């Protein structure tokens, strides 16, 4: 009985985490109604969220020392910082910039394809085999994405192309985050690794606004509140919820539950932002969800190859616990 309750709680946490992650694009699009400044929104999101991740890191470090474990080695810390830069800061910068040009619904669908890039990068750089099932899932996904893109293109024109390309860059960057994170989860632990990587990403996000943005942090109260909401509701809270889910059910189950994410974003975009949603959008979105869902299901059932390369596998807990 207790086990069933624990699993049910895990499913609930994973579903709520996916749903709260889905609100990120809504907060950003609402903030852009007030002030279109992707680098400022990115900076404030991490200014509000980073103290929480620093606190998590201090707690994880104190727990590590209380157990008598040695301090983390410099190489692992440096690698975590690099992963934070390449896989989280860059993904967030591409994603926030892309939302200046495309709808929240299209952004979520494009970003949702990152597991397929994990597969392609693993095949290209780490010698992992491409399965027929994975290729078929990728074809279905990108046919669906092409349909949604074609629907949005006449209205958005060049902006739709630019925004989609930027969010594809975010998906590829986040795929690298998934792959590279594996190397330092074992020596650092999931909590400490996540803290170091996201704290580093927070610093890079602020520097990004200073160097590449206006450098001014002037913003209206509404913009600040929306940035705070993006930080707490769409970043910190779902990170805890997904981690709570991962503690009770498998990463594969959490990945499957995460397929609700685009559905939630699309629903919120229609209700809150008034974004159009046609039959063609529904067909394309369904194909994207089907393709990624099939790939995740098939990958969860695939037997691991003997003697896998450590860096070539996606990180099960830390990387899935935070979206760009």
Secondary structure, DSSP 8 states (H G I E B T S, - for coil): -HHHHHHHHHHHHHHHHHHHHTTHHHHHHHHHHH---HHHHHHHHHHHHHHHHHHHHHHHHHHHHHTT-----HHHHHHHHHHIIIIIIHHHHHHHHHTTTS-HHHHHHHHTTHHHHHHHHHHHHH-----HHHHHHHHHHHHHHHHHHHHHHHHHTHHHHHHHHHHHHHHHHHHHHHHHHHHHHHHH-HHHHHHHHHHHHHHHHHHHHHHHS-------HHHHHHHHHHHIIIIIHHHHHHHHHHTTS-HHHHHHHTTHHHHHHHHHIIIII-----HHHHHHHHHHHHHHHHHHHHHHHS---TT--GGGS--SSTTTT---
